[in-house]
Amino acid sequence: MTKNRHSRDGHELNPETLALGLGYDPALSQGSVKPPVFLTSTFQFESAAAGKRFFEVAYGLRTPDPGEQQGLIYSRLNNPNLQIFEERLAAWDRTEKGAAFASGMAAITTSLLALLSAGDVLISSAPVYGGTHFFFENMLPGFGVEVVQVPAGPDCVDRMREAAARVGAERVRMLYAESPANPSNAMVDLAAMSALARELTGDRERPVLTAVDNTFLGPVFQRPADFGVDLVLYSATKFLGGHSDLVAGVVTGRAALVDAIGVYRTILGTMANPFTGWLLLRSLETVSVRMRRQAKNARALATLLADHPKVTRVLYPTLLTPGSPEHALWKRQCTGPGSLIAFEVEGGEAAAQVVLDAFEICRLAVSLGGTETLVEHPMSMTHADVPPADLEAHGVTPGLIRMSVGLEHLSDLKRDLRQALDVLG
Ligand SMILES: Cc1ncc(COP(=O)(O)O)c(C=O)c1O
């Protein structure tokens, strides 16, 4: 496949197909079918004039000529492995551009630092991943940015509107959602959030931006840009990487925004390395197959959990009550349930610990989205920095266990889950 072709004879190619060819020309790499790993820190210029022209664009001193590609300079600015991955994920997300980072937190922090300034207010859904929460609570205020958090759920955007009225609509610069939320699977209405951003922007010059952490369902089951969201953020450590063998992050969105974030990535040095980019390319080829199969396993395990006498609550989209606002939102916004289940066992943290220690196949570890099933205790692990009272307000109780369902045979997973729960008697 030749470079940069999204369609053939007017037929739009699907992201599964683009993930195998977009952005890479084998003729430039000895005919290698797969992109090699460009394990280099720096790139040789054809001439001094070419080097000068590349830098002019990289530092925004000149707008590129129509069709001009940014030349390769230095792997803190750009690298073929990252660029190919970024282009392919942007195609998945139906956005213009992507930028890959050293971690999900690098993607989130760099993007927010690039776009928020002292005096701005960020309104976010809650709960969010513990690291994001830490950044909101302990770091952004140091840069003069105020963060207001409101509970996720079908009426989250109404709460965001009220919060904007409280702080002064003109101070709001960004609406941020983690949807579905880690670990509660609570969702935010992304179309309504985009509409609120437009409403708050009014005739202001600086628009109110929207950002979504799409780690749990994207890019296969949720595409926030389809609902008008400006920035789509990921921990690529999870489903995008998919094999628990790398740490990375990525943002996709309109080119102008991603370019602005890219300047911060260059200066903060938060980019992913070339080998990680190469691993992500390998993984993106199978993301659709993996996520669909993992969701199939998860759906069956969620049903098993819902029927178990020692399980008091299961948070998983297929178990939402048909006709409820939550279910309607899920159906409108997502094309599948994903493979993250949160369930509460009777007996609080002590019981949760007993169950976690009893698993034989499922591994007791944080992270998610890999090929293996992982279980963890959000309150004492991934979300340990969030005050317990705040967590409980968002349904994250001491007895709650998070399970990221993998690709093991379903019968083995069912057996393991049953025997772990049976320890509770
Ligand atoms: C929803 C979500 N966002 C962001 C992150 C942070 O990603 P990383 O660990 O790659 O920095 C995580 C990590 O667990 C996460 O679950």
The ligand as an SDF file (V2000), in Angstrom:
LIG
                    3D

 16 16  0  0  0  0  0  0  0  0999 V2000
   -8.0160    5.5620   32.3450 C   0  0  0  0  0  0  0  0  0  0  0  0
   -6.5290    5.7730   32.4890 C   0  0  0  0  0  0  0  0  0  0  0  0
   -5.9720    6.8910   32.0320 N   0  0  0  0  0  0  0  0  0  0  0  0
   -4.6490    7.1190   32.1600 C   0  0  0  0  0  0  0  0  0  0  0  0
   -3.8070    6.2150   32.7660 C   0  0  0  0  0  0  0  0  0  0  0  0
   -2.3470    6.5070   32.8930 C   0  0  0  0  0  0  0  0  0  0  0  0
   -1.6420    5.7910   31.9200 O   0  0  0  0  0  0  0  0  0  0  0  0
   -0.1060    5.3430   32.0700 P   0  0  0  0  0  0  0  0  0  0  0  0
   -0.0170    4.3670   33.1870 O   0  0  0  0  0  0  0  0  0  0  0  0
    0.2020    4.7510   30.7240 O   0  0  0  0  0  0  0  0  0  0  0  0
    0.6860    6.5740   32.3320 O   0  0  0  0  0  0  0  0  0  0  0  0
   -4.3500    5.0230   33.2470 C   0  0  0  0  0  0  0  0  0  0  0  0
   -3.4730    4.0330   33.9050 C   0  0  0  0  0  0  0  0  0  0  0  0
   -3.9340    3.0810   34.4880 O   0  0  0  0  0  0  0  0  0  0  0  0
   -5.7490    4.7890   33.1030 C   0  0  0  0  0  0  0  0  0  0  0  0
   -6.3230    3.6640   33.5560 O   0  0  0  0  0  0  0  0  0  0  0  0
  1  2  1  0
  2  3  1  0
  2 15  2  0
  3  4  2  0
  4  5  1  0
  5  6  1  0
  5 12  2  0
  6  7  1  0
  7  8  1  0
  8  9  2  0
  8 10  1  0
  8 11  1  0
 12 13  1  0
 12 15  1  0
 13 14  2  0
 15 16  1  0
M  END
$$$$
